[in-house]
Amino acid sequence: MSAKNDTKEEIQMPISRRAHSRPGITRPQHHGLRPIAHALSAWGLVLAAPFAHSQATPEAGGTTPPVSQVMAPVIITGSRVETSAFDVPYSVEGVDVGSVTNESLRVNASEVLSGVPGVVVLNRQNYAQDLQISVRGFGARAAFGVRGVKLIADGIPATNPDGQGQAATFNLDTAERIEVLRGPFATIYGNHAGGVIQLFSRDGKGAPRLRAGLLGGQHGTLKYDLGAEGEVNGIGYVLDASHFETDGERDYSAARRDQALAKITLAPDEDSKLTLLASGLRQPFTDDPLGIRWETYQRDARAVEQVALDYRTRKRIEHIQGGATYERRFGTDRLQLTAYAGERSVTQYQSILKSLQSSLNHPGGVVDFDRSFYGFGARWIAERALGSGHLTVTTGLDYDRSEDDRQGYQNFFGSLLGVKGALRRNEIDTVTSTDPYLQAVWRQGDWDFTAGVRHSEVKFKVDDRYIVGINGDDSGSLTFRKTTPAVGVLWRATPLLNLYASFGTGFETPTLNELSYPANRGGFNFDLKPSHSRQAEIGVKAYVGEATRVNAALFQIHTDDEIVVAGSEGGRTYYANAGKTLRQGMEVAVESKLGRTLTARGAVTAMRAIYDEAFTSGGTVVPEGRHLPGVPALTAYAELGWKPVDGLSTAVEGIHRSRMFVNDLNDEHAAQSYTLMNLRLSAEQRSGPWTITELLRLDNVFDRKYIGSVIVGDRSGRFYEPGPGRNLFGGVRVSYSY
């Protein structure tokens, strides 16, 4: 071995403040808040909320406040029990995936998360490296996969114990909703700092039905899917299989992907529920076009650097997993159990030059591993009266483990490039995480007090089996421990206006990949430490009039020992800890029903993310005040939807992102700001048991040339991943009930 690598649209509002805060109330799910565009007007609506209430509420002795047509979704992320997002002291959004994906391909999470404030989801147009997702600036440095954000699907982590996740495993064909938690209370989910993105699949309900879809578009894009769902004799089922393929927007970016999911729900008795899950993802081949240099981008945004073609950079992925969740009620208390296991196999051909692999300490240019993973969780939720209030206590334990049987090979054989050559790495990498936690919510009159604490212990171990010549035994282990508390308070100022504040601490360990490449030697990078954060947030959640909902938050995050790219050697990147960083920002989201046929949604996030202390990286001093790379200072989303008649809807979307720096010094060409416009149209017809839906979508209407994402700190200067030009796709979906 050598240095190592690697919801429904309308529901009624509670009729009084007492009903609004009463424990145990659950509300139907509906459209999650997807954002509108302008911060100043949103804050104006917030400030107007108390006046709107006073005008709409009858005089003393009158009846109820007005019924809002746009309600907050029911969420469980953060509280771990069903709660209205209006009633929690932190920023969390619920997105009704079903309503959104009726007008999309259902391939990438970027199709449904673009309108969530504080979240930047970048489709890299590179299926070998997954989406680039950051939350309040955390995760922007990830060169591949998702970093700094916890991903969960149906209670099962899609993030490894070391903090590296794969959003590609999310199945949007069967998804009902996605919940996005940001800020201090995200830290009670363990080893990450930025946030939590949790997907929930539909339960099988109602009459059995079959469905099929066929969609296509430019650049050889094709997707077809088949599914069945319903309920028979008390057993619910959801089955889905899909195939996606594309030649890619850029040269050398073709991909094929097959996905499948099966979900079975049943009630062993009147007090319990059992859910069985199985899913798989297969990408038999995926071209990797890499990033490109600024000069290449200026010449041809669809181009690929020659090194990718020479070494035929590509990736193969196979992923399968299964799990079960069980919930049982004991009066007002609940026991929840989760267990899962799976396997993941990856082979990746990289572009590391042949000349750099001459040393026996070099692990080669082909990554090949087979991963087995499993875990379990147990949670007890108790509800009790306490004084004149109500107390909910949740205590639990999460255990997660992954083991990689990892090899590395040269990416050449003789004069042939891009083939598997000599073995240069052989090891077993094991990461485990053991996390007990406790949460409590006390509701007392118009006040809610929330607290949580989690203790995380993350262990890394490498068993080196490649000891050849000067390449000695690089086996080793590391353990990181951290206790992360969070507290919050919410005040119901009026039935239509909630104010809140929260504070928490968090930590983020290095990933195994970041630990495995120290400078100038093999083994662990023992100098690399976890980053630690302190997060504070204040916010307001309000209903304005009868048809508008507004969420707004101010946040500040201090981080010590931020993990950054320190340098590159032999084609490998190694990492170091910076000093202090500071993130300060504002998020505003609005959802409004503008009469009978029009709806508007939007969000804006303004953030200042800087290094708050000078540090040395790769022998170069990075001065205080430099901007964190990969983090736009301003993002905005706006959508205006029109539904003139039942069965026909259309919408226009606008997306804006300000420039993004690509390195710590901010001295390379930044990815410039851009604004995109998208159009969509869908129609639905029903005839007896048949439902037919047609959709048409045009993205980037004005064919704007722009850089969609950046590879932070790329030492080869290939920072830039161009976004797609004008794209048209459409298709049809058919459902038959019997």
N, C-alpha and C positions, 0 to 999 in steps of 0.2 A: 504494500500500500504506500501511497505518498500523501501529500497534502490532499485533503478530501473535499468533495463537492456537495458538491451538493449539500264587497261585501255588499248588501242590497242597497238600492239607491236612497230610500227614504225610510226613516223610522220615527216614531213620535218621541218627543223630548219628555223627560220626567216632568210631572205637573207641579211639583213643588220642590223646594230645596231639601226638605226632609226625604222625599222619595228619591231625590237625586243622589243622596249620600247613603241611602240605606244599604247595608251589606247584603250580599247574596243575589242582587239583581243582575241578571245577564240580559244583554240586548242582542238582537240579530246583527250579523256582520253586514257591511255595506261598503260602498266605495271608500277606499282609503284616501287620505288627503294627498292629492297630487298638486303641486304647487302652481302659483300664478307669477306674474313677472315683476312687479315694481315694489321695492321696499318702502318707499315713502308713503305711497297710497295705502299700503298694508298697515303701516304704523298708524296712519290716520284713522283707519277703520278700528284699530285696537283702541285708540284714545276715545273714539266715538261710542264704544260699546256701552259704557254706563249710561250715556244719554239715550241711546237707542232703547235700553231696557226701561229707563224711567218714562219714556214716551209711550212705550207699548204696554206697560203694566197698568192695570186699572188702579183707580184711587183706592185708598184704604177701604177694606171691606169688599173689594172686588174679587175676581176669580183668579184664574191661572195666568202665567206668562204665556207669550205666543209660542206656538209650536214651530220649531225650526225644521226646515226641509233638508238641511245638510247636517248630518250628525257625525260625531266622532266614532271611529270604529271600535269594536271590542278587541282588545289585545291581551296577550298573556306574557309577552316578552318584557322583562323587567320585574313585574310583580309575580309571575309564575302562576297567577290565578286570573280568571276572566274578569277584566276590568275595562271600563270605558277609557280610551286614551285621553279623554277630557279630564279624568279624575286622578292622574298620576303626576308626581312632581319631577318629571323629566321629559326629555324630547323623544317621542316615539311616534312613528307613523305606521298605519296599516294600509297596504295597497291591495285593492280587490283585483287580483290577478286575472280572474275570469273575464271581467269587463274590459280589461286592457288588452289581453292577448287575443280577444276576438278579432282584433285588427292588426295582428302582428304575426311574424313567423313562428314564434314560440321556440326560439333557439337559444337566445342569450338573455341573461338577467338584465342587461342594459336596456332591453326593450320595455321593461316595466319600472325601472328604478330611476330613470332620468329626471322625474319630477319630484324626488324626495330631497328636501333641503339638507345641506350639510354633507351630501353624498355625491361623489364624482365617480361615475361608472363609464369607463372608456373602453369601447370595442376596438381592440388593437388591430382588427383585420388579420389576426394571426392566431389560428386555432391551436397551434402548437404551444402557445404560452398563456392561454386563457385570458379572461377579462382583467383589466386593471381597475381595482376598486379602492377608493380611499374614503375615509370618513373623518371629517374635520382635520384633514391632512395626514392622518395615520394610514399607512399602507401605500403611499405614493412612491416609495422607493423600490417596491417589489419589481424585480426584473422578470419574474414569471409567477403565475399563481396569484393568490390573494394573501396579503400579509397585514397584520395589525388589526384585522377585523375577523370576528368569530362568525363562521358560517354553520348553520344548523338546518337540517331538513327532516321534518316529522320527528323531532326530538333526537335525531342521531347526528353527531357532529360531522360536518364536511370539512372540518379543520383538524389537522394532525395535532398531537399534543405539543409539538414545538411551535405551533402558531401558523404554519403554512397551510392554506386551504385551496380547494378547487371548486369554483362556482359552476364549472361545466357539468357537475353531477346533479345540479338542480333540474328537475323535470317540469317544464312550464306547461306541458300538455295536461297534466293532472293537478296543477297547483290551484288552490283556492285563494290563498292570500299570502303575502309576504309582509313581515313586520320588521321595521328598522329602528333599532334603539341606538341613541347617540348620547354621549356625555358621561357624567359621573357614574350612573348606575350600570353602564356597560362593563365597568371594572369588576362587578361581582359575578361575571361569567368567566373569569380566569385570565389565562395568559394571552392577553392582547390589550390594547389601550384605546382603540378608536371607537368600536361599536360592535353591534350584533345584528346580523341579517339572518332571519329565520323564516323558512318556507314551510307552509302547511298544505298538504294535499287534501283533495276532497275526500269525504267519506262516501261510500256507495249508499245511495238513498233513492227511494221512489221506484217507479216501474223500470224494469230492465230495458236497456237501450244500447244500440250499436252506433258507432260514429266513425267517420273516415274523413280525411282531409288531403287535399292536393294543392300545393302552392309552388309557384316558380317565379323566377325573375332573371335579371341580367347576370352576366358572368357565370352562366351555367348553374345558377342557384336553383335547387330543387329540394322540396321536403314533402314527404307523405307520411301519414300516420294512421293507425287503426286502433280502435279502443272499444271497450265494453264496460258498462257500469250499471249499478242498480242494487236492489235488495231482494233477496229471496229467502223466505222462511226465517227472517230475522238476521240473516247474514248479508252484510254489505260488501260489495266488491268493486274495485276499480282496476282495470287492466289497460295497459297502453304499450304500444310499440311504434317506433318512428325511425325513419331514415332521413338523413340530411346530407347533402353534398353541394359543393361549390367549387368552381375553378378559381375563385378569389378575385378581389378587386385589384390587388397588386399582382405583378408577375411572381410566379413561383409561390403561390399561396393557396393551392388547392387543398381541400380537406374532405373527409368522409366521416360521418358520425352516426352510429346506431345507438338508440336508447330504449330501455324497457323498464316498466314498473308494474308491480302487482301489490295491491293493498286490500287486505281483508279485515273487516271489523265485525265483531260479534259481542253479544252480552251473555256471558256464562250464567248470570243471574241478574236480578233487578238492581243490584247494588254495584255491579262491576262492568267493565268494558275491556276487551282485549283487541289489540290491533297488531296484525302481522304485516310485515313489509319486506319486499325484495326488489332490488333495482340493479341495473347494469348499464355501463357505458362502454362503447367500443369505438375506437378510432384506429382503424387498421393502417392508415397512413395519413400523415398530416405534414405538408410542406411547411418549412419555417423560413420565411423571407427575411428574417432578422430586421434590425433597424437600418436606416441609411444615413449617410452623411448629409450635411447641409447643402453641399454643392450638388450632390445627386438629386436631392429633393427639388432644388431650383431647376434642374435640367428636366427631370421626369419624375413626378410624384408616384408613379406606379412602378418604378424601377426597383431592382434588387442589386445589391452589391455582388461583384463577381465571386467573392469568397463563398457566398452561400451556394452558388451554382457549382463551384469547384468541389466542395465537400458534401454537396447534396444534403444540406441540413434538413432534418426531418425528425418526426416523432411518432411513435406508436404507443397507444394507451389501451389497456383493458382493465376495467374496474367492475367489481361485483360485490354486493353487500346484502345482508339481510338483518332484520331486527324485529323486536317485539316490544310493545308497550302495554302495560296493564295498570288499570286504575280501579280502585275499590273504595267505596264510601263506607264510613263508620259513623253514622249519624251526620253531623256537620263536618267531620274530619275526613281526610282523603289520604290514601296511600297511592303513590305513583312509582312504578318500576319500569326501567328501560334496559334492554340489553341488545347488543349488536356485534357483528363480526363481518369481516370482508377481506378481499384480496385486491391488490392493485399491481399491475405489471407495466413498466415503462421502459422503452428503449429510445434513446435520443442521440442523434448524430449532430455533433457541434462543429463549429467552424474554426477550431483551434489549429493553427498552422502546424504542419508536419515538422518544421524546423524547431518548434518550441517543445517538442515531445521527446527530445533526445535523452534527457536525464531520467534515470531510473526512479527518481522521486516524483516524476510527473504522472498523474493518474490517467492520462489519455484523453481522447476527444470523443469517446462514446460512453454514455451513461446507460447502464443496464441494471435494473433492480426489480426484485419481486418483493412486494410488501404484504405482510399479513397484519391485520389490525383488529382490535376488539375493545369493548368497554361496557360499562354498566353504570346506571344511575339509580339512586333511590331517594325518594322525597316524601316527607310527611307534612301535610298542610292542616293546621288546626285553627278553628275559629271559636272565639269565646267572647262573652260580654265582659267588659272591664270598666267598672265604674259606670258612668253614663255613656260610655263609648263602646266600640267594638274592636277587638284585637284579632288579627290574622297573623299566625306565625308559620313560617316555612323553614324546615331544616332538611338538609340533604347531603349527599356525597356523590361525586362524580369520579370515576376512574377510567382512564383511557390509555391504551398502549399500542404502539406500532413497532414493527420489526422489519427492517429492510435487509434482504440478502443482496448486497450491492457489489457489482463488478464494474470495472472501467477498462476500456480497450483503446488501443490506438485507432484512429479514424483513417487509417491507410494500410495498405499491404503492398510493399514494394513501391511501384510507381502509381498504383491505383489509389485514388482518393475517395473518401466517402464510403468506405467499406470497413467492416469490423476486422481489426488486426490483432496484434499481440495483447495478451492480458497484462494490465498494468495496475490493477487494483482489485482486491477481494476482501470483503469485510462484512460483518454483521453489525448494523446500526440499530440500536434500541432506544426509544424514547417513551417514558411513562409520565403520567400526570395524575396526582391524587389530590382531590380538592373537596374538603368539607366546607359547607356554607350555612349561613343562618340569615333569614330575613324576617322583618316584622313590620306590620302596618297597623297603626292605632287611629281609628276614626273617632273623633270627638267633636260633635257639633259641626261647625263650619270648618274645622281643621283636620287635616290628615298628617300624621307624622310617620315617616318611613325610614327604616334603617336596614342595612345589610352588611355582612362581612363574609369574606371568603379567604381561606388559607390555601395557597397553591404550592405544591412541591413538584417540580419538573426535573426529571433525571435523564441525562444523556449518557449513553455507553457505546463505545466502539470496540469491537473485537477484531483486530487486524489479522488477516490470514495471508497477507502478501508481504513476506519478509524475504527479500531477494537482494543480495549484494549490499550496496550502501543504503538500501531502503530498509531501515530497521523496523522494529515493532512499534507501531504508532497507536496501540490500544490505549484506552483511557476512559475516564468518566468525569462527569460534572453534575452537580446538583444545585438548583436555584430554588430558593424559598421566599415567599412573600405573603403577607397578610394585607388584604385590600378592603378597607371599610368604605361605606358610602352612606350619607344621610340626606334626607330631603323633607321639606315641609310644603304643604299646599293649603291655601286659604280660599274658601268659596266666598268671594266678596259679594257676589249676587248669584242667583241661579244661572246667569248667563256669562259670568266672568270668574275665572279662576286665576290666581297668582301663585307662583311657586318659586322655590329656590332649592338647589341641591349642591352637594360637595362630595368628592370621592378621590381616592388615590388608586393608582393602577400600576401595572408593570407589564413589560413585554420582553420575554427572553429572546436571545438570538435563536434563529432556526438552526437546525443541524447543518444546513448548507453554509450558513454564515459562520458557524463555529469551526468548520472543517478546513478553512484555507487561511492559515496564518502566513505572514510574510516571511520568506527566506527559510522556512523549515516545515517539516511534516507534523502530524498530530493535531491536537486541538489548539485553537486560539484561546489559550487560558487567560489572556488579557482582556477578552471581550466580556462585558458585563451586561446584565439586563438594563433596560431603560426604565425609569420611574417617573410617574406623572402625578400631578395634583390638578384636579379639574373642578371648576366652579361654574354654575349656570343659574341664571334667573330668567323667568319667562312668564308669559301670559297666554291663556287659552280663552277664547271669547266667541260668543255668537253675536253677530251684528244684525239686528232686524230679524227677519224670519227666514232668510235664505243664504246667509253668509257665515262661514266659520273661519276664524283666524287663529293661527299659532305663531308666536314670536318668541325668540330666545336670544339672550346675550351670553356668551361663554368666554372663559379664559382658561388656558391650559399651560402650565409650566412643566417642562420635562427636563430631567437630568439624565445624562449619559445616553442621549439619543444615538441610535446605531446608524452609522453612515458608511458609505463606500470610502475606503482609505487608499486603495491602490489596486494595481493589477500586475500580475507576474506570470509569465508562461501561459497567457491566455486565461488565467483564473483571477477572479475578483476576491479581494479580502477586505475585511470590515474592521472598524474601530468605533470607539465611543467618542462622540463630540461632547461639548460642554453642556450648556443649557439652551433650551429652545423655548419660544413663546408663541402661542397661538391665541389670538383674540378675534372674536367674530360675532356676527349677527346673522340669524336665520329668521326668515319670515315666510310663512306659507298661508295661502288663502284658497278657499273653495267656495264657490257661490253659484246659486241657481238664478239666472237672469231671466225670469219669466218662465213661460211654459215650455219653450223649445230651446233655449240657450243655456249653456253652462260655461263657467270659466274656472280655471284652476291655475295656480302658479306658485312659484317659489323663488326666492333669491337668497344667496349666501354670500356675504362679504367677509373676508378673513385676511388678517395680517399674520403670516407665519414666518418667523425669522429665527436665525441663530442669535440667542441672547447673550452669547459669550464667545469670544474668539477661541479657536482650537486649531490644532495642526492635523492635516490629513495628507498622507502620502508625502510628507516632507514640506508641504505648502501650508502657510498660515491662512485660515479662512477668517476674515475679520468679523467682529460682532456686527449684526444688522443685515447680513446677507439673507436673502429669502430662501426658504426651504424649496428645493427643486421638486418639480412635479405637482405643485400645489397652486392652482389658480386663485388669484385674489378675489375674483368675482365670478360666480356662476348664477345663471338664471334660467328658468323654464316658464313658459306660458302656453296655455292651451285654451282655445275657444271652440266649444262643441255646439253643433246644431242638429237637433232631431226634429225635423218638421212633421213627421208622421211616425207612427209605430212601425218598426221594421226598417227604418232608413235613418242613418246617422252619418255625419261627416264632421271633420274637425281640422283645424290648422294648429300646428305646434311651432313654437319658436324656442331655440336653445342658444344660449350665449355662454362662452367661457373666455375669460381674460387670458393673457399670456402665461406661459409656464416656463420657468427656468429649467435647465437640464443638468446643471452641476452646482456644487456647493459654492463655488466662487462667483457664480452668475456671470461668467465672462465669455461663455459660448453663446451662439445664436439661440435666443429663446424661441419657443414655439409661440407664434403670434396669436392674438385674440381672434375669435371668429364668431359669427352668428349664422345659424342655419334655420331654414324653414322646411317643415314637412307637412304633407297633406295626406289625409286618409278618408276612405269612404267604405261603408259597409251596408249591406242590405240583407234582410232576413225574410223568408217566406215560410209559412206553416200550412200544411195540408194533411189533415188526419194525423197519422203517426209520424209523418215526415217533417223535418225542419232542415231548410237549406239556407246557408249563409254564404254570400259572396263578399270578398273584400278586395280593395285596391289601395295601394299605398305608394306615394312618391316622396322619397327622402332627398334632402338637399336640393330643393326645387331649383335654386339658382346656380347649381353646379359649382359651389364654392370650393376652392382649393385651400386645404388647411391640414395641419398636423393634428391627428386625432389623439395621439398619446406619445409619451416620451419614455425612453429607457434611461433612468437617472444614473448619472455617473459612468456611462459606458466609456471605457478607456480606449476603445478603438474609434471613438468619435461618431459611432453609429447610434445617435441619440433618438432619431426621429422615426415615427411610425405614421405615415400619412393616412388621413381619413378618406372615406369613400366619396366619390363624386356623386352626380345625380343617379339615383337608383329607383327603378320601378319594379314592383312585384305585385302579384295578386294571386287569387286562388279561390277555391270553394271548399266548404266543409258541409257534410251531410250527417244528419242524425236520424235514427229510426227507433221509435219506442214500440214495445210490444208487450 
